[in-house]
Amino acid sequence: MEWNLLIIGATVFAGVFFLAGLFKPLGLLIKLAIPAVTGVILLSICNFILGFLNMHLAVNFFTILIAGILQVPGIIMLLIINQWFT
């Protein structure tokens, strides 16, 4: 009887450890998804406003992350770089 409890306890401990390892990458994805969504929203608003000036910013993975992580300074940096190279 006591060996059964030890085996069950070890199995539960291993299961919890395994599940904790599965959810750690999910947390990283969520931490990257929130700035990505913010970046898409900021780039969409910026492209809407810049459309009146016949300008636009490219929407790709790097610009989305820059706009999402750096927020408004990132958008300003992207605008400066865009004007500098065009």
matplotlib code that plots the C-alpha trace (Angstrom):
import matplotlib.pyplot as plt

x = [0.0, 2.8, 4.6, 1.5, 1.3, 4.9, 4.5, 1.3, 3.0, 6.1, 3.8, 1.8, 5.0, 6.4, 3.1, 3.1, 6.7, 5.9, 2.9, 4.8, 7.4, 4.7, 3.2, 6.5, 6.8, 3.1, 3.9, 6.7, 4.3, 1.8, 4.5, 5.3, 1.7, 0.6, 3.2, 2.5, -1.2, -0.3, 2.1, -0.5, -3.0, -0.4, 0.8, -2.8, -3.6, -0.3, -0.9, -4.4, -3.1, -0.1, -2.5, -3.6, 0.0, 0.6, 3.0, 2.9, 4.9, 5.5, 3.7, 5.9, 7.2, 10.0, 8.0, 5.2, 7.6, 9.3, 6.0, 4.7, 7.7, 8.8, 5.3, 5.2, 9.0, 9.3, 6.7, 8.7, 11.9, 10.3, 9.0, 12.5, 14.1, 11.4, 12.0, 15.8, 15.9, 13.3]
y = [0.0, 2.4, 1.7, 2.5, 5.9, 6.6, 5.6, 7.7, 10.7, 10.4, 10.1, 13.2, 15.1, 14.1, 15.0, 18.5, 19.0, 17.9, 20.2, 23.2, 22.6, 22.7, 26.0, 27.9, 28.4, 29.3, 32.2, 33.4, 33.3, 35.4, 37.9, 38.3, 38.3, 41.3, 43.7, 42.2, 43.1, 46.5, 47.0, 46.0, 48.5, 51.3, 50.6, 50.5, 53.9, 55.3, 54.1, 55.5, 58.9, 58.8, 57.8, 61.4, 62.4, 59.7, 57.8, 54.4, 52.1, 48.5, 46.0, 43.0, 41.0, 43.3, 46.6, 45.0, 44.0, 47.4, 49.3, 47.0, 47.0, 50.6, 52.0, 55.7, 56.2, 53.0, 54.4, 57.7, 55.8, 53.8, 57.0, 58.6, 55.5, 55.3, 58.9, 58.5, 55.6, 56.7]
z = [0.0, 0.9, -2.3, -4.3, -2.7, -3.5, -7.1, -7.4, -5.8, -8.1, -11.1, -10.1, -9.5, -12.9, -14.6, -13.0, -13.9, -17.5, -17.8, -16.4, -19.1, -21.8, -20.6, -20.4, -24.3, -24.4, -22.0, -24.3, -27.2, -25.3, -24.3, -28.0, -29.2, -27.2, -28.7, -32.1, -31.9, -30.6, -33.5, -36.0, -34.6, -34.5, -38.0, -39.3, -37.7, -38.9, -42.5, -42.4, -41.4, -43.8, -46.7, -46.8, -47.4, -50.1, -47.8, -46.1, -43.9, -44.8, -42.6, -42.0, -39.0, -38.1, -38.4, -36.4, -33.6, -33.6, -33.5, -30.8, -28.5, -28.9, -29.5, -30.7, -30.8, -32.9, -35.4, -35.5, -36.1, -38.9, -40.5, -40.4, -41.8, -44.5, -45.5, -45.3, -47.8, -50.3]

ax = plt.figure().add_subplot(projection="3d")
ax.plot(x, y, z, "-o")
ax.set_aspect("equal")
plt.show()
